[in-house]
Amino acid sequence: MKKLTINEQIFLIAIWHLKDEAYGIKIRERIIELTGSSMVFGTLYNTLDYLLKKRYVTSIKKDPEEDSQNRKRVYYTITKQGIEALQAARELQFNLWKNIPDFSLEEKKS
């Protein structure tokens, strides 16, 4: 399994948080909440397309009558592969940082 980029991790975590409400604008809002950084819609939809191609998410278009605001939306769901990739990323991050209790820019003194 390929390692997830930080950006992919952020997107998958946002989709996981949103559960049944994971569609474009909501995903973007959640990412802004998680990171404190803005995001252009081009980046949003390009990354979602990329995650679809990698099979980390699936998408479904819901008809307007299924949506309370009468708009057709594409909803995203994290797949088993996406969950496994996130778990592997979390484990990697944990292993990378577990022996560095207090990170500083100074070199470790012997």
C-alpha positions in Angstrom: 0.0 0.0 0.0 1.3 3.4 -0.9 1.8 6.0 1.8 -0.7 8.8 2.1 0.3 12.3 1.7 -0.6 14.7 4.5 -3.2 16.3 2.1 -4.8 12.9 1.5 -4.8 12.2 5.2 -6.6 15.5 5.9 -9.2 14.8 3.2 -9.9 11.3 4.4 -10.1 12.4 8.1 -12.6 15.2 7.0 -14.7 12.7 5.1 -14.6 10.3 8.1 -15.7 13.1 10.5 -18.6 14.1 8.3 -20.0 10.6 7.7 -23.3 10.9 5.7 -22.8 14.7 5.2 -19.5 14.5 3.2 -20.1 16.6 0.1 -17.9 19.3 -1.5 -18.7 22.4 0.5 -19.0 20.5 3.8 -15.7 18.7 3.2 -14.0 22.1 2.4 -15.5 23.6 5.6 -14.3 20.7 7.7 -10.8 20.9 6.2 -10.6 24.6 7.1 -11.7 23.8 10.6 -9.1 21.0 11.0 -6.2 22.9 9.4 -7.0 26.6 9.9 -6.1 27.1 6.2 -8.3 28.0 3.3 -8.7 25.9 0.2 -9.7 26.7 -3.4 -12.4 24.6 -4.9 -10.1 23.4 -7.7 -7.8 21.8 -5.1 -10.8 20.3 -3.3 -12.3 18.6 -6.4 -9.0 17.5 -7.9 -8.0 15.8 -4.6 -11.4 14.1 -4.3 -11.1 12.8 -7.9 -7.6 11.5 -7.1 -8.9 9.8 -3.9 -11.7 8.2 -6.1 -9.1 6.9 -8.6 -7.1 5.4 -5.7 -10.3 3.8 -4.4 -9.9 5.4 -1.0 -13.4 7.0 -1.3 -16.6 6.3 -3.2 -19.1 8.8 -4.4 -22.8 8.9 -5.0 -25.0 11.5 -6.6 -28.2 12.1 -4.7 -31.3 13.4 -6.5 -32.7 16.7 -5.5 -35.7 15.2 -3.7 -33.2 13.3 -1.4 -31.6 16.6 -0.5 -33.3 19.1 1.9 -32.2 22.1 -0.1 -33.4 20.6 -3.4 -29.9 20.5 -5.0 -28.1 17.5 -6.5 -24.9 16.8 -4.6 -22.1 14.3 -4.8 -21.5 12.6 -1.4 -18.3 10.9 -0.6 -17.7 7.9 1.7 -14.4 6.5 2.9 -13.8 2.9 1.8 -12.2 0.0 3.6 -9.0 0.8 1.6 -9.2 4.4 2.7 -9.6 3.4 6.4 -6.7 1.0 6.1 -4.5 3.6 4.5 -5.4 6.1 7.3 -4.6 3.5 9.9 -1.2 2.8 8.3 -0.5 6.6 8.1 -1.4 7.0 11.8 0.9 4.1 12.8 3.7 5.5 10.7 3.3 9.0 12.3 3.3 7.4 15.7 6.4 5.4 15.1 8.2 8.4 13.6 7.5 10.6 16.7 7.4 8.1 19.6 11.1 8.5 20.4 11.1 12.3 20.1 9.3 13.4 23.3 10.2 17.1 22.9 10.9 18.1 19.4 13.2 21.1 18.9 15.3 22.5 16.1 18.5 21.9 18.0 20.4 18.7 17.3 20.1 16.0 19.9 23.0 16.2 22.4 25.0 13.1 23.0 
